Amino acid sequence: MDRRQFLSATVGAAATIGYVGTTEAAVDAELQKQSGRVDGVVRFEGGSVEPTSGRERENVVRELRERAATTQQEVVDFVDDSPGIEVRRQFWLANALLVTVDTDRASFGDLAALDGVDRIHRTSAETSERVTAPNETASAVSAVAQDRSVSYGLEMMHVPAVWERFDTRGEGATVAVIDTGVDASHPDIDLDGWAEFDAEGNRVDSDPYDPDGHGTGMSSLATGGDASGTQIGVAPDADLLVATHDAEDFLTSAWAALEWAVENGADAVSMSFDIGPLKHEAIEAVTNASAAGTLVVSAGFGPETFLSPGAMYAVLSGGAIDREGVPYRGGNGGEIRTSRYWRSDLVPDDWPDRYTVPDVATAGVQVLGAVPDNDQYDGGHARKDGYSNAPPHLSGVVALLRSLDEDLSPLEIKQILQETAEQPGEPYEHPETNGDYGHGIANAAAAAAEVAGRDRELSGTVTDTEGEPVAGATVRAVTGDTAQTDDAGQYTLSVADGEATITANAAGYESVTERVSPGDTGDLSFETEIRPAIQRASRVPGHVAPGESVTLEFDVEHAEFATIFGGDSPYLIEQSALSVRINGAPATVGEPTNIADASTLRIELAIEDGARGLLPLSIGLAAGEANAGIDLDPIHVHQQPLAVAADEDVQRAIHVAAPETTVALAGDRWEIAAEGFDPPLPDPAYNNPVLQQTRDDKAGLVVEKPITLTAAEGHDPTLVVTGDTGARTFGVQIATHFATFEGIEVVAEGATAAVSVIGSDGVHLQNITLSGATNGVYAQFTKSLVVSECDVSAGDTAVALRDLSVHGLVQNTTLRDAERGVFLSGRVGERLFDVDATVSGNTFENVATDIDTEGTARLTGEDADGVQTGSEPPTGSNLDLLLYAATATAVGGLFVPYARRRLGGKR
């Protein structure tokens, strides 16, 4: 059987959970419902080409073109002889055809039956809008000091060190920016190529322009000059290509722009926008661009919802931080679990099971950039905030590295940037990869040193204020090499030719930095001795089983006494269940232990059998009147799985459970009162009326970490939720990514919903029974929610997906005794936000309307056949919608399309 026969009506939405068959399933169900002249995209079998280096770009492009021409020929010939079908454009980076079918004379099924056709899906026209990752506040810069300085973003990434020590400012490399356009007359813009593409991906004959201003700013951050008095571009000598694409159909016009960039030798392509609900259909194009030697660079986006292309593993994803290193709007991404987030067999086999976006972080707040001379701006410069600022900065860094070595592959560049990035703060303060910084803050100089090599050795001695040698100090060069001083305070490390900037750090001292010329020694002297100091020497475990022991190690300096303090929490383990040793000697919690000015602090914790709870700790150091300390994240103490007996508090068990563990309900019935809880969406959400309501939500249980909440073997648990039904009340609130809820019944009489999923991605609801509430499942601002093999009854709607709930799947579920089985509504924004789902294999019993939609909701799957989508929103909602569009900027990843954000003023 052909692979396409396993695909669901939309391939990206069916995935590993289950497929529906037949040849017709290769056609998007929405296309089959439309009439008149309908645009569709024909995709072909063949997969991606093997990655290669930039030098072999022409060969890869030739291979992709030849593959596309060969596999598409039968369809092209068929169309030539078929009235009612027209080929509008052929693509080769993604092996695809854009076609228009006159449904009165032909059908997409005619094309689906041809050999080599893999699937046919809709275009993104009228389903997505350009986003520029919500930008944003802008403040005009009327006068900038003419001191020829560099922007803080360039300093943060040590870009000037690359210019000086490796003698490159990007010459020989090319950066492409796909955005809103460019003002080629701006003194900071030196444009080498321009292209505009319409909704069909055809090139438009036009001169460079930028009606919005965003593209001009992005271009200036990649390759701009210093007309303001401040150097703002990372690679000012690199060639700059700019393409603008259609705001109504991102997918096909972005493909065309990316093809143009690849053909014209772009080493990096900056894409500060979201592709939209068909993002999985862009994977092939991005993967093949990388194979041809072009690295696509995009943005991480918010601590909650991940956007694409920044969420793709093949992309270099950048996070935005301010000059103090604080993440923009509370975060830049998080962990992506590939099978849950993408749920698509279009994902290449070499993508890992889990990865984190962003890859690295760079400047994104109050970034100085160029603005065009247009209706919004008067030319010159402005400072702007936004996730958008990261991709052009990083694209410039890619150009610097390619200038040093043209044979570097995109994968090698991405790995070098990851490996040379550094997490801010003390060691082990942040996980190795995280949603704030990715692998750390990008260091262009260290990355360049990895590419070009370090050409000389630098030696020196590190001493204290008395001239005594300091052992164990860390000496680091800006170019990334590090060394530890020996007992005599001496070190040797490799640096590039020319001047070198080195920094020494040691516990108990303020760091010292020096610039060292060739021939000088690398001697460094700490100027100030400070209070006792402590740093983690190893990572603190998050989970410990009862009966086990755990050892915590720290580097310390200038401390006579150490004290371990138990934290404050209602879920503490009993102190009697814990025994402590500090540097081998018995110790008591809260009592100081003499450590005799040791350089290492070793704390051993032994936990008795039967203990369960949290172990939040802090360590205090003292030397005379000087003190210092460090707080630790709580250690979760429990068996795995954590079994909850019938007389135990389920919510308490969830609080105690460590992330990534299982809570198993070993009882038959719990009665749980709904109470208020901390809302899952961050504070910025509350400045708009649509999300204000979430502040007062109540729930019986709140799942606030990625765990599996399930029935213990041999048990059939029921949660009966009671409480105030006048407010928004939920039986179970899922307020975390990648949680699983299975094998449990929830009875929530009179509640708003039995289960609510708000602001959470990759949640699985499996084999659960829900009853009593107005809605069975209620979802908002979530991606890739799966409702599978459940039994759901409700007073109004069994499964409701609202407000940016995208890529959902409702399958093999019984929906009963409700007015509506499945309801989709994109009801926020001046233009409604998209909501989409696949519904397949479900059973509808005593349901007045099986499936209903409003706004821009999109449905696919066998159950959706014949369902009309795109109805108008409820009357009287326009004021709230306009208020929302005018005030919302980002809600943990919620975005406002750029064309609508102007309601909030100039960006």
ABEGO torsion letter per residue (X at the ends): XBAAAABBABAAAAEAAEBBBEAAAABBAAAAABBEBBBBBBBBBGEBBBBBBAAAAAAAAAAAAAAAAAAAAAAAAAAAABBGBBBABBBAABBBBBBBBBAAABBAAAAAABBGBABBBBBABGABBBBAGBBEBBBBBABBBBAGBBBAAAAAAGAAAAAAAAGBAGBGBBBBBBBAEBBAABAABBBABBBBBBAAGBBBBBBBBBAAGAAAAAAAAAABBAAAGBBABABAABBBBBBBBBAABAAAAAAAAAAAAAAAGBABBBBBBBAEAAAAAAAAAAAAAAAAGBBBBBBBBEAABBBOAAABAABBBBBBBBAAGBBBGGEAEEBBBAAAAAGBAABBAABBABBBOBABBBBABGBBBBBBBBAABAEEBBBBBEAAAAAAAAAAAAAAAAAABAABBAAAAAAAAAAABBBBEBBGABBABBAAAEAEBBBAAAAAAAAAEBABBBBBBBBBAAGBBBBGBBBBBAAGBBBBBBAAGBBBBBBBBEBBBBBBBBBGBBBBBBBBBBGBBABBBBABBBBBBBBBABBBBABBBBGBBBBBBBBBBGBABBBBBBBBBAABBBAAABBBBBGGBBBBBGBBBBAGGBABBBBBBBBBBGBBEBBBBBBBBBBEABBBBBBBBBBBBBBOBBBBBAABBAAAAAAABBBGBBBBBBBABBBBBBBBBBBABBAAAAABAAAAAAAABBBABBBABBBBBBBBBGBBBBBBBBEBAABBBBABBBABBGBBBBGBBBBBBGBABABBBBGBBGBBBBGBBBBGBABABBBBGBBGBBBBGBBBBBAABABBBBGGBBGBBBBGBBBBGBABABBBBBABEABBBBBBBBBBGBBBBGBABABBBBEABBBBEAAABGBBBGBBBBBGAAAAAAAAAAABABBGGBBBBAAAAAAAEBX
